[in-house]
Amino acid sequence: MLKYPLLCLLTGALAWGQAATTKPAAPKNPAAQSSTNKPAMPSASDGQSVGPQTAVITIPGVCDKKAATSAAPCKTVVTRAEFDDLVQTMAPNIQPAQKKQLATQYAMALVMAHKAHEMHLDQGPKYEQRLRLAKLGVLNKALGESLQEQASNISEKDLQDYYKANTAAYEEADLQRIFVPKLKPQEKDAAQSKDKPSEEDVKKKEQESEEATKKLADSLRARAAAGEDFDKLQDEAYASTEMKNKPPTKLGKVRRNGLPPDELAVLDSKSGEVSQPIANPSGYFIYKVGEKNTLPFEQVKQEISTTLSQQKLRDEMQAIQQSATPELNEKYFSEGAPAPGAKPEALAKPPAATKGADPK
């Protein structure tokens, strides 16, 4: 297992940082690169006081041995400009304090790649296959980044149109809620508890429990509509249960995306209205709608932009994936496949040895 956590990322960028013989080639236009990389007010704290062609990583003894001479000793040099390019490609949001760790890991990756080259591990069909797979990964990532960048370009008109067409999604209401948990079926007395109840008895008691819960929910709903305090009613809803942690009754401002699909109709009620009990596998919910309002466009503009960008990206990816349909040789892929209903564990398990068999 690799010792350095970022080596899996670095291996994809090793071609960029191939060990130099003596000194990496200078850029075609050093002055232009310097002006591009250098901010208006350089400071020693962010490393910008170091010139773009100044070495920031030096690895003695790692180079093309054939090209090394007494005048140009064997070493690999990475300049600040090259390392900045690496950071921008691999981890543009890296914290300044983490750059030293990245540089150390990158340098060690170069050392290990150089050793692999000396062992001729960068030759042969296995290496070529791995190289092709690595290229596939790089291209897939590059495509994803490119599509994401394109998808993020949403016009102001598109944002406005989406807001107008989906105004209901940006409505919110101040909600109060009572949860009425399902009452447990009444148990038989101690003298009869030893007898296992019949299936008919079980269904009967469950039906009685359901009816009792619904009756309690209807009663609490009527009292809530009459103006009784929701906290008091919530206490009563839990009084006949063993549950201790009562849910809060004041939910605050809630939008449609904050409610389950079967409870969305609550937001269609007028301010001051109390909903009918809404059935749930665990009980009943009763809502009271307070003040309602619609969030202004500027407040949800970024949210809309993210929604449209994600939808656009999904559509682009789906279009690409559907542009070609792979055809698989079913005869080949069905060979060795588990028989219908067979357990994978049984297929992988070797046959049991019989008694008296030769252990060899």
N, C-alpha and C positions, 0 to 999 in steps of 0.2 A: 504494500500500500504506500502511496506517495506520502512523504513526510510533510510536504508543504501544501496547504489547502488551495492555493491559487495555481498550482502547476497544471491542473486540468484546463485552465483558461490559457495559461502561458503556452502550452504545447501547440495551440492553434495559431499562435503568433510568432513561433520560432523562425519561420521563414523570413519575417521582417527583420529580426535581430540576428541574422546569421553572423557568426564570429568573423571579425575583420582580420586581415593579415597584419596590418600595423596600425592603420588609422582609417576610419570610415570615410567614404567619399564626401566631400563638401557639397552643399547644395549649389544648384546652378546660380542662384541669386542670393548670396548670403545677406546682403543688405536688406533685401525685401523680406526675407524670412525673419531677420532680426527685428524689423519694424513691425512685423505681424505678431510675433510672439511676445514682444516686450510691451508691457502696459505703460500708460502715461506716467505713472508714479511708482517705479519699482521699489521693492523693499526687501531686505534680507530675509524677512520672516517667511515670504512665500517663494523663495528661491529664484526670483526674477533678477537678482543682482548677479547671478551667474550667467555668463554669455552663452548663447545658443550652441556654439561650437566647443564649449568647454566640456571636458570629460566629467561625467557624474558617476559612471561605473567603469572600473578598470579591472580586468581579470588577467593577471600575469600567467603566462604559460599556456594559454588557450588561444590557438590560432592555427592557421594552415602551416604546418611545420616546413613544407617545401618552400614557402614564400618568405619565411623568417630569415633574417640576416643579422650580422653583428651590428650593422648600423640601424636596423629596424628590429629590435627584440620582439620575441613572440608575446603578444598580448591582444586581448580584445578590448575595445574601447566603445562605450556608448555615450554619446554626447547628450547634453540637456535637451536639445531640440528633438533628438530621436526618442529619448525617454518620455518627453512630453507628448509626442505623437502616440507612443505606446499607451500612455495613461488615457489619452483622449479616445483611443480605439477600444480599450478594454474596460476602463473604469472611470468615465468622465466625472462621476460624482464622488470620487474617492476623497476622503478627508486628507488635508496636508500631512497630518501626523502619520498616516498610513502609507505614505509614499515610500518611506525608507524600508518598510516591511516588504512592499511590492518589489522594490529594487533588489533587495536581498534574494527574494524568491526567483525573480527573473534571472539574476546572475547565476544562481544555482541551476536553473533550468538550462541555461546556455552551457554550463560546465557539463551537465549530464548529457545534453544533446551532442556536445563535442566528443565525449567518451563513446557514445553510441556510434558516432561517425567513424571513430578510430576502429571500432569493432565491426565495421561494415554492416551495421544493423539497418542502415538506410538504403539497403539494396535488396533485391529479390521480390518475388510475387507477393509475399505477405505484407511487406512494407508498402508496395504499390497499392494493394487493396486497402490498407489502412489509410493511405494518403487520399484515395478516392472517397472513402467514407468521411474523412475529416473535411474534405472539400464540400461534400454534400451538406454537412452540418453548417459550415460557414456560409454557404449560399442560401440555405433555408433561413438562417438567422438574418442575413443581409436583406432577403426578400421581406421578411416580417418587419424589419425596421423601416424599410422603404415604404411598405404599404401603410404602416402605422403613421409615418410622417405625412403621407398623402391624405390619409383619413382624417388627420387633425385639421386640415384646411376646410373649415366650415364657414360659409358666408354668413354675414349678418342677416340677410334675408331668410336664409334657411333656418336660422335660430328663431327669428321672429315668427315665421310660418309654423314651426313646430310648437311654439308656445301657444299660439292662437288655436291650433288644432287639438291641443291637449291641455287646455286650461283646467279641466277638472282634476288633472294629476297634481296641480299646484294649489288646490284648495286645501285648507286645513281647518280643523275645528277643535275647540277645547272640550275634551271628553272626560266624563266620569263613568265608572264602570263597577258593577257588582257581579261577582262570580258566585254562583250557587253550585257547589259541588254535589255530585250524585250521592244520595243517601244510601248507606249500606243496607242490604236486606236484613230484616229482623231475624235474629238467631232463635232456634228452639230453646226451650228451657233445659236445664242441666240433665234432667231425667231422660230426655229424649235425644240429647246431643250425641249419644253413642251410636244411634242408628244413622246409617248413611241415607241422606235424603234422596228421594227419587228424582229423576230428570224432570218430571212434571212439577214437583214441589219447587225445584230450583227455578224453573221458568216462571212459576207463579209468583215467587218471592221477588224475582228480578222485576217483573211487571209491576208489582205493588210498590217497589222501591222507586221505579221510574215515575209512576203516577204521583207518589208523595213528593218527589223532587220537583216535578212540574207544578204541582199545586203550590208548593212553597215559593217557587220562582214567580208564579203569577201573582201571588199575594204581595211579595216584595216589590214587584214591578208596579202594582197599583199604588202602593204606599210611596214609592219613589215619585210617581207621576203626581201624587198629591203634595209633594214638596218635602217629604221626610229626608233626614240627613243620610247620605250614602254610607258614611262610615258606620253609623248605627245599624243600618240595614245589612252591611257586610258582616258585622259582628254576629247578627242573628243568623245569617246564612251559614256561618261556621259553627254556630252554637251546638248543633246536633251532630257534629263530626269530631274526630280526634285530631284533625289538622290544626296546627298551631300558627304557622306562618301565613297570616292573611295577606292577600295581595293588596297593593295600594288602590284606592278608589279614584284618585285624581291622576289622570294620564297626561295632562297638559295638552299642548298642541299636537295633533296627530294628522298625518296625511294619508292618502289612500295606500301608499306603499308601506304604511305602518300597521295595516290591518290584514287579517287573513281574508282570502277571497269571499268566504261565506258571510263575512261581517261588513263588507264594503257598503252595503245598502244603508248602514247607519249614517254615513256622511251625506246621504241624500235627504236626511231629515232636516227640519227647520230648527233654528236655535230654540232651546227650551223643551224640545220634545224628548220623550223617553221611549226607547225602542221596546218592542215586544221581546220576551225571552228568546234568545238565539241558542238553539240546541247545539251541544258539543259532546263528543264521546265521554268527556269527563264531567259534564254538567251543563249549566246554562249561563249565558252572559246577558246582562242588562245594561244598556248604555243610555246616557243622557248627553245630549248635544248642547254645548254652550256657544260661545261666540264663534262665528265663522268668518273667514277672510280668504282672499286669494293672494298668494305671494307675488310681488311685482316681478316683471321680466328681468330686471337687472340683478335681482337677488338669486335667480335660478339660472342665469345665463350660462355660467360655467358648467352647471349640472347638465343642462341641455346639450352643450357642446360635447361633453364627455359621452352622453348617451348616443348622440348622432355619430360621433367618431367611432365608437365601439360597433354600432350597427353597420356603418360603412365598411369597417375593417372585416367584420364577419361576412358581409356580402361579397367583398373582394376575394377573401380566402375561399369561400364556398364556390364562387365562379371559377377560380383556378382549379380547385379540386375536382369540379364537375366537368372541366374541359377535356379530361382524359379519363377513361375507365380502364384500369389494369385488367388484363385477362390472365387468369391463373390456370395452370395445367392441373385440373382436378385429379387426374390419375396420379400425378406425382405427389400432390399434397394430401391425398387420401391414403397413401401407403403408410402403414404403421400407425394410422389414426386409431384412437380407442373405439371399440365397438359401442353401439348405442347402449347406454345404461351401465357401461363398465366403469369401475372406479379407478381413477388414475393411480392411486396408491397400490392397488393390486397388480397393475400392469408393471409398475416399477419394481415390485418386490421379487427377489429371486426365489426359485422353487425351494421348498423346505427339504432339508436332507432327510433321507430315510434311515431308519435304524440299521446299523451294521454296515452302512455304506463306507467305502474307502474315503477318508478325509481328504485324500489327494485328488 
